Amino acid sequence: MQTSPLILTTLAGLSTGVGGALAVVCKPTERLLAASAGFAGGVMLTASLADLLPEALHFYGGYLPPLACGGAVVTLLALGMVTAGLLGNLLPQESELADRFGKSQDPTRAAAMRTALVTGLALLLHNFPEGVLTFFAGTADPSLGLRTAAAIALHNIPEGLAVAVPFAYATRSRAAGVLAALVSGLAEPLGAVLAWLFLRRLFTPGFLNGTVVLAAGIMVWVSFAQLLPDALAPHHRTAGILGAAAGTLLMLLGIAALP
């Protein structure tokens, strides 16, 4: 019995909730927050540099000479970074969030909420093309769609954890952390539905690969500009480093196990 491509895409997206549920197990603390930021940075950098970019280089290398191929991918990656920087400026700054929480309360809550918003936005933008890829893979070949959904689901579990922990810390609600992780994953079935209804003529292999590289640029920028600086803050530097190492190793394992 074949599984509907939309069901596969939805299950892959909702696997972020599995990662979010892990936030319920442990009470959010500053140490866990640093480890989570490092973990998310390690996951995003590894997914971008070891998975998304090599695939794009391989694809464009079939149509362009090496230097032009590299130039195209680097340009798209840079555009993703610029997009992330611009979108980051549209989000509330830590001072604005601190005013909302109240200056007399824990000042790290504002920083955690800022990290959660930036991370969640990056993963929303990353999950959108993933949903499109899963849907069209399942439509073209059910077995390929199943493998693609399994690989993306495995990748989404640590991503859900990376979103849930800072949300849970900032809101003091573990349920809010799980919900935030689920919402970030819903971009995948949403992307699939919108693509099928309105945009399917645009989604050529070249366009999809370009979108993936843009998403990789967004994740690289968020890792360098927000997550890793948070993880390497002096108070819990060791936890942040260990989190980054764990995120890197886990994502590499996922890439190797389900290419």
Buried (B, 14 or more C-beta within 10 A) or exposed (E): EEEEBBEBBBBBBBBBBBBBBBBBEEEBBBBBBBBBBBBBBBBBBBBBBBBBBEBBBEBBBEEBEEEEBBEBBEEBBBBBBBBBEEBBEEBBEBEEBBEEBEEEEBBBBBBBBBBBBBBBBBBBBBBBBBBBBBBBBBBEEBEBBBBBBBBBBBBBBBBBBBBBBBBBBBBEBBBBBBBBBBBBBBBBBBBBBBBBEEEBEEBEEEBBBBBBBBBBBBBBBBBBBBBBBBBBBEEBEEBBBBBBEBBBEBBBEBBEEBE
